[in-house]
Amino acid sequence: MKTALIVLLLLSLLPYAFAWISGFYRRQQLGTIDNKNPRQQYTQLSGPGARAVAAQQNAWEALAFYSAALLAVSLTNVEIEYLSLAAILVLLFRVLHGIFYLANLDLLRSLSFVAAILPSVYLFYRAIASS
């Protein structure tokens, strides 16, 4: 469970990393970071800056799904032999997803998105099967 919780922490920090990257592009593309209307400024970004914002939003969504899977496992007290492996795979593919998003590699991004979801689906399956 310790590995799964460390992964949860790292996945929680991932959207902030993409926010920092999008801040870099806000300054580079728009000359300044507008903290009074940041969401409006995000809509003015293009290229990798816009993709960094999208990667951040997607990272928040993926965090919710993994968190729910981890909660399901915790509530059922199921012994999951591959919990650490599932957690590490989620983290690995989520990081790759962000990298592929920034690099505009859409096919690899989509494949990593699916690959990151599957371990969480597995966790849900094990939780449901044990309840």
C-alpha positions, 0 to 999 in steps of 0.5 A: 500500500505504501507504493500506491500512496506514494504514487497517489502523491506523485499523481497529485503533483503532476497537474501542478507540474503541467501548470508550471509548464503552461506558465512558462509558455504563458510568459513566452507566448504572451509576455506575462502571466495574468494571475487576475484572469489566468483561465482567460489567458490559457485560451490564448495559448497555442501549440505546446502551451495549449497542450500543457493546459490540456495535459494539466486538465487531463491529469486532474481527471486521471487523478480522480479515477486512480483515487477512486480505484484506490479507495475501492481497494481500501474499502474492501480490504482486498489483498492485492498482490499486484497493487504496487505494480498497478500503481507504478504502471499508472504513474509511468503511463500518466507521465508518458501521457503528459510528455506525449501531449507536450510533444504533440504525439497524438497516437502515443498519447492516446495509447498511454492514456488507455494504458494508464487506465487499465491498472485502475480498472484492474483495481476496481475489478479486484475490489468488486470481486472481493466484496 
